[in-house]
């Protein structure tokens, strides 16, 4: 019986599939480079951002999660501004609602949930989640970004807003919402 190994290699130009190889061949695992320098080919990571400051980025407002509420259409997480005068509902699925609620209450499920797993992976790889953003709304869908710092670099990762919010709560990271999102949904 011959097994095939299929993987994804991320390098300059984005992800590309590796050739399938027989499973009996040794698999090389890339070692983390020292303090996040360019890889051996001289390529820099894409989507590298400037360090996070204590203030929201220009065009964004810092918000917090007020809670998770049940609605006729499912669950929603409510984001509020510091003065608690403006709020926006973000509709989320049941598993995300449970994860966010547990994180708000500083409780853990008996086994790691997906957001717990992501936290552990980021930490084991030497990173930390430093902020999340709600960048836009496209076709009634919120578009978010998770900012992960490793060494001196901060990498922006596209995310569903529900997942970004769960990660922000679990890591006590700030949540920044674009003013254009507030204008559209607040």
C-alpha positions, 0 to 999 in steps of 0.5 A: 500500500502506498500513501501520498503526502500532500501539503502546502508550502507558503513562500514568496508569491503565496501558497502553492501545493507540494508535489505528492510523495510516497509516505516512506520518504522523510519529510523535512520540517522547516525550522523557525528562522532567527528573530523573523528575518527573511527566509533563505530565498530572501523573501519577506513575509507578505502583509507585514504591518507596523507595530501596534500602538496604544491608540486605534489605527487612523479611521478605526474606533476601539470597541469591546464585546458587551456580550452574546445575545440570542436573537430570532435569527441565531446568536449575535455578539454586541460590540460597544464603543468606550462610552457605550453609546454606540453598538453593533451586532455581529451575527455568529454561529452557535459554536462561536457564540459558545466559545466567545461566551466561555472566554468572556466568563474566563471558563474553559470547555473540557477539551480545547475548542478551535479558538483554544487550539489556535491560541496554543498554535500561535503561542507554540510558534512563538507568536501572540495575538496583539489586536483584531480589526473589523475592516469592512462589510461586504454583501452583509458579511463582516470582514476581519483581520487578526494581527499576530506578532512574532518577534518584531514583525506583525502579520495580518491574517484574514479572518471571520469576525466571529473568530477574530473576536473570540481570539481577541477576548481570549488574548485580551487584545484590543478590537478596532472597528473601522468607522465606515463599518460603524457608519453602515451598521452602528 
